[in-house]
Amino acid sequence: MNEIKIYVGLNDAKTLSQKFDSAVYVSILKKVCYSYHVPFSFTLSEGGYFHENGDYTQEQTLILSLIDVEEATATEIAKDLCVFFHQESVLLTTSEIKAVFINEQL
C-alpha cells in the first residue's frame, strides 16, 4: 500500500505572502479531495525553503496525506492545488507503507 503526501505552501507565488486565512485554503483542499472521491487527512504546519535564486521563505504549509490512492490521481490533485493556491510548485512524495485497520468491539 502507498502513502502519498502533497506539500502545498500558502504564500502566493507572486506576492510571497499568504493572501487568505488558512481556513480558506483548508476549505479548498477539502473540496478538491471530495471532487476526486479520495480519502484524505491533512496537517497545517510551518515550513521554510530556499528559492532557486537563493532567497529564503518561511510560510504555513498544508500537508495532504493520501493512502492507497493512485499516483496519477494524486498528481492531478497536486496540479489542481498548485493552480488554486497560486504556487510556483508543490511537492509530492510517495512511500510504501504497511497499513492495518484495527477493529475492536467493546
DSSP file with accessible surface (Angstrom, degrees, kcal/mol):
  #  RESIDUE AA STRUCTURE BP1 BP2  ACC     N-H-->O    O-->H-N    N-H-->O    O-->H-N    TCO  KAPPA ALPHA  PHI   PSI    X-CA   Y-CA   Z-CA
    1    1 A M              0   0   86      0, 0.0    96,-3.1     0, 0.0     2,-0.3   0.000 360.0 360.0 360.0 147.2    0.0    0.0    0.0
    2    2 A N  E     -A   96   0A  25     94,-0.2    66,-2.9    92,-0.0     2,-0.4  -0.769 360.0-154.3-113.0 157.2    1.3    3.5   -0.7
    3    3 A E  E     -AB  95  67A  43     92,-2.8    92,-2.4    -2,-0.3     2,-0.5  -0.998  12.8-167.2-124.5 125.7    1.1    6.8    1.1
    4    4 A I  E     -AB  94  66A   0     62,-3.2    62,-3.1    -2,-0.4     2,-0.4  -0.951   1.6-165.0-113.6 131.9    1.4   10.0   -1.0
    5    5 A K  E     -AB  93  65A  63     88,-2.3    88,-2.7    -2,-0.5     2,-0.5  -0.959   4.0-161.5-117.1 137.8    1.9   13.4    0.6
    6    6 A I  E     -AB  92  64A   0     58,-2.3    58,-2.9    -2,-0.4     2,-0.6  -0.985   6.5-156.7-118.9 121.1    1.4   16.7   -1.1
    7    7 A Y  E     -AB  91  63A  73     84,-3.1    84,-1.9    -2,-0.5     2,-0.5  -0.887  13.9-178.6-100.5 120.2    3.1   19.7    0.5
    8    8 A V  E     - B   0  62A   0     54,-2.9    54,-2.9    -2,-0.6    82,-0.1  -0.961  16.0-146.6-125.8 114.0    1.4   23.0   -0.5
    9    9 A G  E     - B   0  61A   8     -2,-0.5    52,-0.2    80,-0.4    80,-0.0  -0.400   6.7-144.9 -72.0 154.8    2.8   26.3    0.7
   10   10 A L        +     0   0    0     50,-2.3     9,-0.5    -2,-0.1     2,-0.3   0.502  66.0 103.9-103.8  -4.4    0.2   29.0    1.4
   11   11 A N  B    S-D   18   0B  17     49,-0.3     7,-0.3     7,-0.2    -2,-0.1  -0.623  80.2-111.1 -76.2 135.8    2.3   32.0    0.3
   12   12 A D     >  -     0   0    8      5,-2.5     4,-2.0    -2,-0.3    75,-0.2  -0.378  20.2-127.8 -63.8 140.2    1.3   33.4   -3.1
   13   13 A A  T  4 S+     0   0   32     73,-2.7    -1,-0.1    72,-0.2    74,-0.1   0.818 104.7  35.6 -62.3 -33.0    3.9   32.8   -5.8
   14   14 A K  T  4 S+     0   0  168     72,-0.2    -1,-0.2     3,-0.1    73,-0.0   0.909 126.4  33.4 -88.7 -47.0    4.0   36.5   -6.8
   15   15 A T  T  4 S-     0   0   73      2,-0.2    -2,-0.2     1,-0.0    -1,-0.1   0.647  90.6-140.9 -86.0 -16.6    3.5   38.4   -3.6
   16   16 A L     <  +     0   0   83     -4,-2.0     2,-0.3     1,-0.2    -3,-0.1   0.728  69.4  97.4  60.1  25.4    5.3   35.9   -1.4
   17   17 A S  S    S-     0   0   62     -5,-0.2    -5,-2.5    -7,-0.1     2,-0.5  -0.959  85.8 -96.9-137.9 158.6    2.7   36.4    1.3
   18   18 A Q  B     -D   11   0B  55     -2,-0.3    -7,-0.2    -7,-0.3     4,-0.1  -0.629  31.5-168.0 -78.4 122.3   -0.4   34.5    2.4
   19   19 A K        +     0   0  120     -9,-0.5     2,-0.3    -2,-0.5    -1,-0.2   0.814  64.8  30.8 -80.9 -34.0   -3.4   36.2    0.9
   20   20 A F  S    S-     0   0  115    -10,-0.3     5,-0.1     1,-0.1    -1,-0.0  -0.832  92.4 -85.2-125.7 164.1   -6.2   34.4    2.8
   21   21 A D    >>  -     0   0  114     -2,-0.3     3,-1.5     1,-0.1     4,-1.0  -0.330  45.1-112.9 -62.6 148.2   -6.8   32.9    6.2
   22   22 A S  H 3> S+     0   0   15      1,-0.3     4,-2.4     2,-0.2     5,-0.2   0.820 114.3  66.7 -56.3 -32.0   -5.6   29.3    6.5
   23   23 A A  H 3> S+     0   0   61      1,-0.2     4,-2.2     2,-0.2    -1,-0.3   0.842  96.1  56.0 -61.2 -31.4   -9.3   28.2    6.9
   24   24 A V  H <> S+     0   0   65     -3,-1.5     4,-2.0     2,-0.2    -1,-0.2   0.936 109.0  45.8 -65.0 -44.9  -10.0   29.3    3.3
   25   25 A Y  H  X S+     0   0    8     -4,-1.0     4,-2.7     2,-0.2    -2,-0.2   0.898 111.0  52.6 -66.3 -39.2   -7.2   27.1    2.0
   26   26 A V  H  X S+     0   0   22     -4,-2.4     4,-2.6     1,-0.2    -1,-0.2   0.922 107.7  52.3 -62.1 -41.9   -8.3   24.1    4.1
   27   27 A S  H  X S+     0   0   49     -4,-2.2     4,-2.1     1,-0.2    -1,-0.2   0.921 110.8  46.9 -60.8 -43.2  -11.8   24.5    2.7
   28   28 A I  H  X S+     0   0   51     -4,-2.0     4,-2.6     2,-0.2    -2,-0.2   0.931 110.6  52.8 -63.9 -45.0  -10.5   24.4   -0.9
   29   29 A L  H  X S+     0   0    0     -4,-2.7     4,-2.4     1,-0.2     5,-0.2   0.933 109.6  48.7 -56.2 -46.3   -8.3   21.4   -0.1
   30   30 A K  H  X S+     0   0  102     -4,-2.6     4,-2.5     1,-0.2    -1,-0.2   0.907 111.2  49.9 -62.2 -42.2  -11.3   19.5    1.3
   31   31 A K  H  X S+     0   0  142     -4,-2.1     4,-2.4     2,-0.2    -1,-0.2   0.894 109.9  50.9 -65.5 -38.7  -13.4   20.4   -1.8
   32   32 A V  H  X S+     0   0    8     -4,-2.6     4,-1.5     2,-0.2    -2,-0.2   0.952 112.1  46.0 -63.4 -48.0  -10.7   19.2   -4.1
   33   33 A C  H  <>S+     0   0    1     -4,-2.4     5,-1.8     1,-0.2     4,-0.5   0.907 112.4  51.3 -62.8 -40.0  -10.3   15.9   -2.3
   34   34 A Y  H ><5S+     0   0  180     -4,-2.5     3,-1.3     1,-0.2    -1,-0.2   0.918 106.7  53.9 -62.2 -42.5  -14.1   15.4   -2.3
   35   35 A S  H 3<5S+     0   0   71     -4,-2.4    -1,-0.2     1,-0.3    -2,-0.2   0.804 111.1  45.9 -65.2 -27.5  -14.3   16.1   -6.0
   36   36 A Y  T 3<5S-     0   0   67     -4,-1.5    -1,-0.3    -3,-0.2    -2,-0.2   0.436 107.9-128.6 -90.5  -2.9  -11.7   13.3   -6.6
   37   37 A H  T < 5 +     0   0  157     -3,-1.3    -3,-0.2    -4,-0.5    -2,-0.1   0.914  58.2 143.3  56.9  46.9  -13.5   10.9   -4.2
   38   38 A V      < -     0   0   19     -5,-1.8     2,-0.2    31,-0.0    -1,-0.2  -0.931  53.4-121.2-118.0 142.8  -10.4   10.2   -2.3
   39   39 A P        +     0   0   94      0, 0.0    28,-0.4     0, 0.0     2,-0.3  -0.559  46.5 164.0 -73.7 146.7   -9.9    9.6    1.4
   40   40 A F        -     0   0   74     -2,-0.2     2,-0.3    26,-0.1    26,-0.2  -0.976  30.5-163.5-156.1 164.2   -7.5   12.0    3.0
   41   41 A S  E     -C   65   0A  68     24,-1.6    24,-3.3    -2,-0.3     2,-0.3  -0.941  17.3-168.9-143.7 163.3   -6.1   13.7    6.0
   42   42 A F  E     -C   64   0A  62     -2,-0.3     2,-0.3    22,-0.2    22,-0.2  -0.986  12.1-156.3-150.6 159.8   -4.1   16.8    6.4
   43   43 A T  E     -C   63   0A  80     20,-1.6    20,-2.8    -2,-0.3     2,-0.5  -0.963  15.7-138.1-132.1 153.6   -2.0   18.9    8.8
   44   44 A L  E     +C   62   0A  75     -2,-0.3     2,-0.3    18,-0.2    18,-0.2  -0.961  37.6 160.1-110.8 123.4   -1.1   22.5    8.8
   45   45 A S  E     -C   61   0A  42     16,-2.9    16,-3.5    -2,-0.5     2,-0.4  -0.863  40.5-103.5-137.1 173.0    2.5   23.2    9.7
   46   46 A E  E     +C   60   0A 138     -2,-0.3     2,-0.3    14,-0.2    14,-0.2  -0.791  44.4 167.4 -97.4 142.6    5.2   25.8    9.4
   47   47 A G  E     -C   59   0A  28     12,-2.7    12,-2.6    -2,-0.4     2,-0.3  -0.937  20.5-157.4-148.3 170.8    7.9   25.4    6.9
   48   48 A G  E     +C   58   0A  39     -2,-0.3     2,-0.3    10,-0.2    10,-0.2  -0.988  14.0 167.5-150.0 153.1   10.8   27.1    5.1
   49   49 A Y  E     -C   57   0A  82      8,-2.2     8,-2.6    -2,-0.3     2,-0.4  -0.982  32.1-109.5-159.2 165.9   12.6   26.7    1.9
   50   50 A F  E     -C   56   0A 146     -2,-0.3     6,-0.2     6,-0.2     5,-0.1  -0.881  27.9-135.1-104.7 133.8   15.1   28.3   -0.5
   51   51 A H    >   -     0   0   25      4,-3.3     3,-2.1    -2,-0.4    -1,-0.0  -0.356  34.0-101.1 -74.8 165.1   14.1   29.6   -3.9
   52   52 A E  T 3  S+     0   0  192      1,-0.3    -1,-0.1     2,-0.1    -2,-0.0   0.820 124.9  56.6 -58.5 -29.7   16.3   28.9   -6.9
   53   53 A N  T 3  S-     0   0  113      2,-0.1    -1,-0.3     1,-0.1    -2,-0.0   0.449 123.6-104.6 -83.4   1.0   17.7   32.4   -6.6
   54   54 A G  S <  S+     0   0   46     -3,-2.1    -2,-0.1     1,-0.3     2,-0.1   0.301  73.8 140.5  97.7 -11.2   18.8   31.8   -3.0
   55   55 A D        -     0   0   89     -5,-0.1    -4,-3.3     1,-0.1     2,-0.4  -0.417  45.3-136.2 -66.0 143.2   16.0   33.8   -1.3
   56   56 A Y  E     - C   0  50A 117     -6,-0.2     2,-0.4    -2,-0.1    -6,-0.2  -0.842  21.0-172.5-105.0 136.7   14.6   32.1    1.9
   57   57 A T  E     - C   0  49A  15     -8,-2.6    -8,-2.2    -2,-0.4     2,-0.4  -0.991  11.0-162.5-130.0 137.1   10.9   32.0    2.6
   58   58 A Q  E     + C   0  48A 138     -2,-0.4     2,-0.3   -10,-0.2   -10,-0.2  -0.940  28.5 147.6-112.0 141.3    9.0   30.8    5.7
   59   59 A E  E     - C   0  47A  11    -12,-2.6   -12,-2.7    -2,-0.4     2,-0.3  -0.987  50.6 -86.9-161.0 166.1    5.3   30.0    5.4
   60   60 A Q  E     - C   0  46A  53     -2,-0.3   -50,-2.3   -14,-0.2     2,-0.4  -0.605  45.5-160.1 -77.2 144.9    2.4   27.9    6.5
   61   61 A T  E     -BC   9  45A  18    -16,-3.5   -16,-2.9    -2,-0.3     2,-0.5  -0.994  14.0-143.9-132.6 133.0    2.2   24.6    4.6
   62   62 A L  E     -BC   8  44A   1    -54,-2.9   -54,-2.9    -2,-0.4     2,-0.6  -0.846  14.4-159.6 -91.2 130.6   -0.7   22.2    4.2
   63   63 A I  E     -BC   7  43A  22    -20,-2.8   -20,-1.6    -2,-0.5     2,-0.5  -0.947   6.4-161.8-113.7 109.8    0.5   18.6    4.1
   64   64 A L  E     -BC   6  42A   0    -58,-2.9   -58,-2.3    -2,-0.6     2,-0.5  -0.808   2.2-157.9 -93.9 126.5   -2.1   16.4    2.4
   65   65 A S  E     -BC   5  41A  14    -24,-3.3   -24,-1.6    -2,-0.5     2,-0.5  -0.927   9.9-177.1-108.6 126.9   -1.9   12.6    3.1
   66   66 A L  E     -B    4   0A   0    -62,-3.1   -62,-3.2    -2,-0.5     2,-0.5  -0.990   8.1-160.7-122.8 124.3   -3.4   10.2    0.7
   67   67 A I  E    S-B    3   0A  71     -2,-0.5   -64,-0.2   -28,-0.4     3,-0.1  -0.923  72.4  -4.5-112.4 129.0   -3.3    6.5    1.5
   68   68 A D  S    S+     0   0  107    -66,-2.9     2,-0.4    -2,-0.5    -1,-0.2   0.872  92.3 141.4  60.1  42.9   -3.9    3.9   -1.3
   69   69 A V        -     0   0   10     -3,-0.3    -1,-0.2   -67,-0.2    -3,-0.1  -0.914  60.6-101.0-111.7 138.6   -4.6    6.5   -3.9
   70   70 A E     >  -     0   0  143     -2,-0.4     4,-2.3     1,-0.1     3,-0.3  -0.322  26.0-128.9 -57.8 139.2   -3.4    6.0   -7.5
   71   71 A E  H  > S+     0   0  103      1,-0.2     4,-2.6     2,-0.2     5,-0.2   0.867 108.4  57.0 -60.9 -35.3   -0.3    8.1   -8.2
   72   72 A A  H  > S+     0   0   72      2,-0.2     4,-1.9     1,-0.2    -1,-0.2   0.908 108.1  47.0 -63.4 -39.3   -1.9    9.6  -11.3
   73   73 A T  H  > S+     0   0   45     -3,-0.3     4,-2.3     2,-0.2    -2,-0.2   0.928 111.5  50.7 -67.4 -43.4   -4.9   10.8   -9.3
   74   74 A A  H  X S+     0   0    0     -4,-2.3     4,-2.7     1,-0.2    -2,-0.2   0.891 108.5  53.0 -61.6 -37.9   -2.6   12.3   -6.6
   75   75 A T  H  X S+     0   0   49     -4,-2.6     4,-2.4     2,-0.2    -1,-0.2   0.911 108.6  49.3 -64.9 -40.5   -0.6   14.1   -9.4
   76   76 A E  H  X S+     0   0   83     -4,-1.9     4,-2.3     2,-0.2    -2,-0.2   0.904 111.1  49.7 -64.8 -40.7   -3.8   15.6  -10.7
   77   77 A I  H  X S+     0   0    0     -4,-2.3     4,-2.7     2,-0.2     5,-0.2   0.933 110.3  51.0 -61.9 -44.5   -4.8   16.7   -7.2
   78   78 A A  H  X S+     0   0    8     -4,-2.7     4,-2.4     1,-0.2    -2,-0.2   0.911 109.5  50.2 -60.3 -42.4   -1.3   18.3   -6.8
   79   79 A K  H  X S+     0   0  116     -4,-2.4     4,-2.0     2,-0.2    -1,-0.2   0.922 111.1  48.9 -62.0 -44.2   -1.7   20.1  -10.1
   80   80 A D  H  X S+     0   0   44     -4,-2.3     4,-3.3     1,-0.2     5,-0.3   0.934 112.2  47.6 -61.0 -46.9   -5.1   21.5   -9.1
   81   81 A L  H  X S+     0   0    0     -4,-2.7     4,-2.5     1,-0.2    -1,-0.2   0.883 108.4  55.7 -64.0 -37.2   -3.8   22.7   -5.7
   82   82 A C  H  <>S+     0   0   27     -4,-2.4     5,-2.8    -5,-0.2    -1,-0.2   0.934 115.1  38.6 -59.1 -44.8   -0.8   24.3   -7.3
   83   83 A V  H ><5S+     0   0  107     -4,-2.0     3,-1.4     3,-0.2    -2,-0.2   0.954 116.9  48.5 -71.5 -50.5   -3.1   26.3   -9.6
   84   84 A F  H 3<5S+     0   0  112     -4,-3.3    -2,-0.2     1,-0.3    -1,-0.2   0.845 117.2  42.0 -61.7 -35.8   -5.8   27.1   -7.0
   85   85 A F  T 3<5S-     0   0    5     -4,-2.5    -1,-0.3    -5,-0.3   -72,-0.2   0.350 109.7-123.4 -93.7   5.2   -3.2   28.2   -4.3
   86   86 A H  T < 5 +     0   0   84     -3,-1.4   -73,-2.7     1,-0.2     2,-0.3   0.943  51.9 166.5  52.2  60.3   -1.2   30.1   -6.9
   87   87 A Q      < -     0   0   22     -5,-2.8    -1,-0.2   -75,-0.2     3,-0.1  -0.738  49.4-137.7-106.1 151.3    2.1   28.3   -6.2
   88   88 A E  S    S-     0   0  122      1,-0.3     2,-0.3    -2,-0.3    -1,-0.1   0.889  88.9 -28.6 -67.1 -41.4    5.3   28.1   -8.1
   89   89 A S        -     0   0   80     -7,-0.1   -80,-0.4    -3,-0.1    -1,-0.3  -0.972  56.5-138.5-163.7 164.9    5.3   24.4   -7.4
   90   90 A V        -     0   0   35     -2,-0.3     2,-0.5    -3,-0.1   -82,-0.2  -0.925  24.4-120.9-127.4 157.7    4.1   21.8   -4.8
   91   91 A L  E     -A    7   0A  98    -84,-1.9   -84,-3.1    -2,-0.3     2,-0.5  -0.863  22.2-169.7-104.6 131.5    6.0   18.8   -3.5
   92   92 A L  E     -A    6   0A  47     -2,-0.5     2,-0.3   -86,-0.2   -86,-0.2  -0.986   6.5-177.2-119.4 126.1    4.6   15.2   -3.9
   93   93 A T  E     -A    5   0A  47    -88,-2.7   -88,-2.3    -2,-0.5     2,-0.4  -0.930   8.4-158.3-121.6 150.1    6.3   12.3   -2.1
   94   94 A T  E     +A    4   0A  59     -2,-0.3     2,-0.3   -90,-0.2   -90,-0.2  -0.992  12.3 175.2-129.9 134.2    5.4    8.6   -2.3
   95   95 A S  E     -A    3   0A  61    -92,-2.4   -92,-2.8    -2,-0.4     2,-0.4  -0.991  30.4-124.6-136.1 144.2    6.2    5.9    0.3
   96   96 A E  E     -A    2   0A 149     -2,-0.3     2,-0.3   -94,-0.2   -94,-0.2  -0.743  39.8-179.3 -82.3 134.1    5.4    2.3    0.6
   97   97 A I        -     0   0   46    -96,-3.1     2,-0.6    -2,-0.4    -2,-0.0  -0.912  31.7-128.8-132.0 159.8    3.6    1.6    3.9
   98   98 A K        -     0   0  192     -2,-0.3     2,-0.4     2,-0.0   -96,-0.0  -0.960  33.3-171.7-104.6 123.3    2.2   -1.3    5.8
   99   99 A A        -     0   0   42     -2,-0.6     2,-0.4     2,-0.0    -2,-0.0  -0.967  10.1-179.0-121.9 135.8   -1.3   -0.4    7.0
  100  100 A V        -     0   0   97     -2,-0.4     2,-0.5     2,-0.0    -2,-0.0  -0.999  18.9-143.4-133.9 126.6   -3.5   -2.4    9.3
  101  101 A F        -     0   0  192     -2,-0.4     2,-0.5     2,-0.0    -2,-0.0  -0.810  15.5-153.4 -88.0 129.2   -7.1   -1.5   10.3
  102  102 A I        -     0   0  142     -2,-0.5     2,-0.5     2,-0.0    -2,-0.0  -0.912  13.6-178.6-105.3 125.2   -7.8   -2.4   13.9
  103  103 A N        +     0   0  129     -2,-0.5     2,-0.5     2,-0.0    -2,-0.0  -0.931   6.2 173.3-128.0 105.7  -11.5   -3.0   14.7
  104  104 A E        -     0   0  157     -2,-0.5     2,-0.4     0, 0.0    -2,-0.0  -0.952  19.4-146.6-116.8 130.6  -12.2   -3.8   18.4
  105  105 A Q              0   0  145     -2,-0.5    -2,-0.0     1,-0.0     0, 0.0  -0.763 360.0 360.0 -95.2 140.6  -15.7   -4.2   19.8
  106  106 A L              0   0  219     -2,-0.4    -1,-0.0     0, 0.0     0, 0.0  -0.577 360.0 360.0 -86.0 360.0  -16.5   -3.1   23.4
